[in-house]
Amino acid sequence: MLVIWNLSLFISIVCLLIGLLKRSWPVLLLSTITSIPIAYYFLGANNSWKYVGFAPILLLLLTVIFWFMSKKNRN
């Protein structure tokens, strides 16, 4: 289980960096999806780590912004 959690964290961070560098919304969407299990784990915390649970919402917002920017550039 820990291997899957670590793999999800690694893929999420790598996709986030690649998505930001290439301004690619599909890669950012993959980062959002892979960060959901990590966020779900931290939402149950009773300390300040529970705010990590909001990371997929921010990533989804960033994905939507990049999607709109790519759609605007096509026209």
Backbone as ProteinMPNN parsed JSONL, in Angstrom:
{"seq_chain_A": "MLVIWNLSLFISIVCLLIGLLKRSWPVLLLSTITSIPIAYYFLGANNSWKYVGFAPILLLLLTVIFWFMSKKNRN", "coords_chain_A": {"N_chain_A": [[0.815, -1.188, 0.0], [1.937, 1.216, 0.761], [3.815, 1.562, -1.244], [2.222, 2.077, -3.477], [1.069, 4.494, -2.682], [3.342, 6.148, -2.496], [4.177, 6.025, -5.172], [2.023, 7.261, -6.413], [2.276, 9.839, -5.342], [4.789, 10.562, -6.413], [4.273, 10.46, -9.22], [2.297, 12.401, -9.387], [3.689, 14.77, -8.652], [5.706, 14.866, -10.623], [4.133, 15.03, -12.954], [2.869, 17.45, -12.45], [5.019, 19.275, -12.559], [5.909, 18.891, -15.234], [3.548, 19.561, -16.586], [3.271, 22.268, -15.888], [5.597, 23.36, -17.007], [5.313, 22.772, -19.759], [2.853, 23.801, -20.194], [0.523, 22.231, -20.389], [-2.665, 21.038, -20.356], [-3.767, 18.367, -20.27], [-1.771, 16.876, -18.958], [-1.678, 18.147, -16.515], [-4.217, 17.471, -15.638], [-3.882, 14.742, -15.254], [-2.078, 14.889, -13.131], [-3.795, 15.98, -11.22], [-5.65, 13.894, -10.878], [-4.021, 11.836, -9.909], [-3.281, 12.888, -7.486], [-5.428, 12.719, -5.821], [-5.804, 10.336, -4.097], [-3.822, 10.823, -2.147], [-4.614, 13.254, -1.092], [-7.077, 12.536, -0.035], [-6.286, 10.884, 2.04], [-5.026, 12.732, 3.768], [-7.124, 14.418, 4.462], [-8.398, 13.389, 6.666], [-6.857, 14.055, 8.808], [-6.173, 15.595, 11.974], [-4.841, 17.966, 12.256], [-2.784, 20.635, 10.952], [-2.074, 19.439, 8.566], [-4.294, 18.661, 7.204], [-4.974, 20.481, 5.3], [-3.63, 19.824, 3.033], [-5.321, 18.245, 1.704], [-6.798, 19.862, 0.064], [-5.382, 20.245, -2.22], [-5.964, 18.842, -4.738], [-8.178, 20.318, -5.601], [-7.115, 22.836, -6.136], [-5.313, 22.085, -8.128], [-7.103, 21.174, -10.074], [-8.412, 23.561, -10.675], [-6.268, 24.981, -11.786], [-5.834, 23.339, -13.997], [-8.201, 23.75, -15.459], [-7.915, 26.468, -16.055], [-5.634, 26.379, -17.72], [-6.74, 24.846, -19.751], [-8.709, 26.559, -20.799], [-6.991, 28.566, -21.713], [-5.574, 27.214, -23.73], [-7.659, 26.631, -25.458], [-8.401, 29.183, -26.195], [-6.129, 30.031, -27.553], [-6.233, 28.475, -29.828], [-8.185, 29.563, -31.426]], "CA_chain_A": [[0.0, 0.0, 0.0], [2.83, 2.367, 0.83], [4.442, 1.715, -2.558], [1.238, 2.725, -4.347], [0.933, 5.873, -2.215], [4.559, 6.85, -2.919], [4.144, 6.124, -6.624], [1.033, 8.287, -6.73], [2.89, 11.127, -5.015], [5.845, 10.823, -7.396], [3.652, 10.745, -10.512], [1.603, 13.679, -9.259], [4.667, 15.861, -8.666], [6.348, 14.91, -11.941], [3.149, 15.544, -13.92], [2.667, 18.868, -12.159], [6.155, 20.021, -13.094], [5.861, 18.821, -16.696], [2.381, 20.319, -17.021], [3.546, 23.697, -15.765], [6.633, 23.75, -17.958], [4.8, 22.68, -21.13], [1.512, 24.396, -20.19], [-0.311, 21.182, -20.946], [-3.755, 20.737, -19.432], [-3.965, 16.933, -19.997], [-0.788, 16.414, -17.976], [-2.138, 18.669, -15.227], [-5.363, 16.661, -15.244], [-3.307, 13.507, -14.71], [-1.558, 15.242, -11.812], [-4.944, 16.138, -10.336], [-6.227, 12.585, -10.596], [-3.109, 11.039, -9.084], [-3.136, 13.475, -6.152], [-6.656, 12.502, -5.044], [-5.629, 9.414, -2.954], [-2.999, 11.463, -1.127], [-5.455, 14.266, -0.462], [-8.088, 11.84, 0.755], [-5.62, 10.416, 3.258], [-4.745, 13.843, 4.658], [-8.341, 15.082, 4.918], [-8.781, 12.843, 7.956], [-5.929, 14.493, 9.855], [-6.712, 16.578, 12.913], [-3.889, 19.052, 12.421], [-2.707, 21.492, 9.772], [-1.863, 18.634, 7.359], [-5.568, 18.452, 6.518], [-5.066, 21.418, 4.175], [-3.085, 19.144, 1.854], [-6.49, 17.676, 1.044], [-7.348, 20.808, -0.908], [-4.486, 20.323, -3.377], [-6.606, 18.503, -6.016], [-9.065, 21.405, -6.03], [-6.254, 23.841, -6.753], [-4.8, 21.531, -9.382], [-8.201, 21.168, -11.037], [-8.589, 24.949, -11.087], [-5.152, 25.273, -12.688], [-6.094, 22.583, -15.222], [-9.262, 24.443, -16.196], [-7.329, 27.704, -16.582], [-4.788, 26.017, -18.861], [-7.614, 24.377, -20.826], [-9.263, 27.755, -21.426], [-5.923, 29.256, -22.434], [-5.277, 26.46, -24.957], [-8.808, 26.8, -26.335], [-8.36, 30.558, -26.684], [-5.012, 30.129, -28.502], [-6.587, 27.788, -31.075], [-9.052, 30.435, -32.244]], "C_chain_A": [[0.866, 1.262, 0.0], [3.521, 2.625, -0.508], [3.489, 2.431, -3.514], [1.081, 4.193, -3.968], [2.138, 6.707, -2.655], [4.607, 7.025, -4.426], [3.154, 7.2, -7.066], [1.586, 9.684, -6.446], [3.947, 11.503, -6.042], [5.252, 11.207, -8.751], [2.953, 12.094, -10.481], [2.571, 14.855, -9.346], [5.331, 15.991, -10.025], [5.384, 15.473, -12.988], [2.869, 17.024, -13.692], [3.794, 19.702, -12.748], [6.157, 20.036, -14.625], [4.703, 19.647, -17.234], [2.595, 21.817, -16.935], [4.583, 24.164, -16.77], [6.122, 23.77, -19.399], [3.441, 23.349, -21.3], [0.501, 23.465, -20.848], [-1.411, 20.821, -19.953], [-3.998, 19.239, -19.261], [-2.989, 16.381, -18.955], [-1.168, 16.928, -16.585], [-3.367, 17.907, -14.734], [-4.901, 15.331, -14.661], [-2.723, 13.749, -13.315], [-2.687, 15.391, -10.797], [-5.501, 14.788, -9.918], [-5.318, 11.764, -9.681], [-2.912, 11.629, -7.692], [-4.356, 13.238, -5.266], [-6.462, 11.493, -3.902], [-4.814, 10.019, -1.815], [-3.837, 12.483, -0.36], [-6.517, 13.623, 0.427], [-7.509, 11.336, 2.074], [-5.447, 11.56, 4.255], [-5.991, 14.589, 5.116], [-8.791, 14.585, 6.289], [-7.89, 13.282, 9.102], [-6.586, 15.555, 10.732], [-5.726, 17.71, 13.187], [-3.812, 19.848, 11.112], [-2.427, 20.719, 8.48], [-3.158, 18.4, 6.591], [-5.726, 19.389, 5.326], [-4.417, 20.874, 2.912], [-4.228, 18.536, 1.044], [-7.123, 18.59, 0.017], [-6.486, 20.947, -2.159], [-5.161, 19.914, -4.685], [-7.568, 19.586, -6.518], [-8.256, 22.496, -6.711], [-5.687, 23.352, -8.082], [-5.878, 21.493, -10.457], [-8.473, 22.576, -11.549], [-7.495, 25.361, -12.065], [-5.328, 24.558, -14.025], [-7.144, 23.284, -16.076], [-8.735, 25.745, -16.798], [-6.46, 27.41, -17.797], [-5.634, 25.535, -20.034], [-8.233, 25.563, -21.559], [-8.223, 28.503, -22.22], [-5.6, 28.533, -23.735], [-6.424, 26.579, -25.952], [-8.808, 28.187, -26.953], [-7.258, 30.723, -27.737], [-5.331, 29.449, -29.826], [-7.415, 28.677, -31.998], [-8.345, 31.646, -32.717]], "O_chain_A": [[0.559, 2.243, -0.677], [3.781, 3.774, -0.864], [3.913, 3.299, -4.277], [0.97, 5.048, -4.847], [1.981, 7.833, -3.128], [5.036, 8.072, -4.91], [3.43, 7.961, -7.994], [1.38, 10.605, -7.236], [3.992, 12.648, -6.492], [5.691, 12.181, -9.362], [3.015, 12.848, -11.453], [2.297, 15.831, -10.044], [5.502, 17.1, -10.529], [5.775, 16.298, -13.814], [2.654, 17.769, -14.649], [3.54, 20.732, -13.374], [6.382, 21.08, -15.237], [4.856, 20.356, -18.228], [2.151, 22.56, -17.81], [4.459, 25.255, -17.327], [6.456, 24.671, -20.169], [2.933, 23.454, -22.417], [-0.26, 23.857, -21.732], [-1.132, 20.356, -18.848], [-4.414, 18.842, -18.172], [-3.352, 15.512, -18.161], [-0.996, 16.22, -15.592], [-3.533, 17.721, -13.528], [-5.469, 14.851, -13.68], [-2.861, 12.91, -12.425], [-2.551, 14.975, -9.647], [-5.791, 14.565, -8.743], [-5.798, 11.076, -8.78], [-2.422, 10.936, -6.8], [-4.313, 13.532, -4.071], [-6.926, 11.772, -2.796], [-5.089, 9.752, -0.645], [-3.772, 12.561, 0.867], [-6.81, 14.119, 1.515], [-8.182, 11.366, 3.104], [-5.691, 11.386, 5.448], [-5.915, 15.339, 6.09], [-9.498, 15.299, 6.999], [-8.139, 12.92, 10.252], [-7.444, 16.312, 10.278], [-5.781, 18.34, 14.243], [-4.696, 19.732, 10.264], [-2.533, 21.294, 7.397], [-3.117, 17.98, 5.434], [-6.53, 19.12, 4.434], [-4.635, 21.413, 1.827], [-4.104, 18.34, -0.165], [-7.906, 18.137, -0.818], [-6.838, 21.7, -3.067], [-4.95, 20.595, -5.688], [-7.748, 19.746, -7.725], [-8.664, 23.021, -7.747], [-5.593, 24.115, -9.043], [-5.595, 21.751, -11.626], [-8.737, 22.761, -12.737], [-7.774, 26.022, -13.065], [-5.004, 25.116, -15.073], [-6.982, 23.395, -17.291], [-9.076, 26.085, -17.931], [-6.542, 28.119, -18.8], [-5.288, 25.784, -21.188], [-8.281, 25.58, -22.789], [-8.525, 29.027, -23.292], [-5.373, 29.187, -24.753], [-6.192, 26.623, -27.16], [-9.177, 28.347, -28.116], [-7.43, 31.467, -28.703], [-4.754, 29.81, -30.852], [-7.344, 28.544, -33.219], [-8.934, 32.473, -33.412]]}, "name": "protein", "num_of_chains": 1, "seq": "MLVIWNLSLFISIVCLLIGLLKRSWPVLLLSTITSIPIAYYFLGANNSWKYVGFAPILLLLLTVIFWFMSKKNRN"}
